[in-house]
């Protein structure tokens, strides 16, 4: 197995645990000083707690959230993942009260793996589509 293949396995294993809803087990696959890069922010965020806060916000808004890995591949210490999310908006999310709408959206993410742990992520979720689906007038 190449190091790129091993890195893909690390990321896939973390997503499997995330899909099962085991945030603690998933966080165990992150370095202590994990770096989160989000579009629109002036700089990176740091730490497992920041990661957990973001994931918990999604889980609170969409308790039945399902994450499907559509594509995953690695090169060097990087792993690229194309994800498909589905869920029902039954909790508040980004100040939007529950609409009980079923939503789908995608994300394309890149992860940097250091040893057997994920050290950094660059995530590009399609938040525009997600927010449009939960804020559009009912009809």
Secondary structure, DSSP 4 states (H G I P E B T S, - for coil): --HHHHHHHHHHHHHHHHHTT-HHHHHTTEEEEEEEEETT-SS-EESHHHHHHHHHHHHHH-TT-EEEEEEEEEETTEEEEEEEEEEE--S-BTTBPP---EEEEEEEEEEEEETTEEEEEEEEE-HHHHHHHHHSPP-
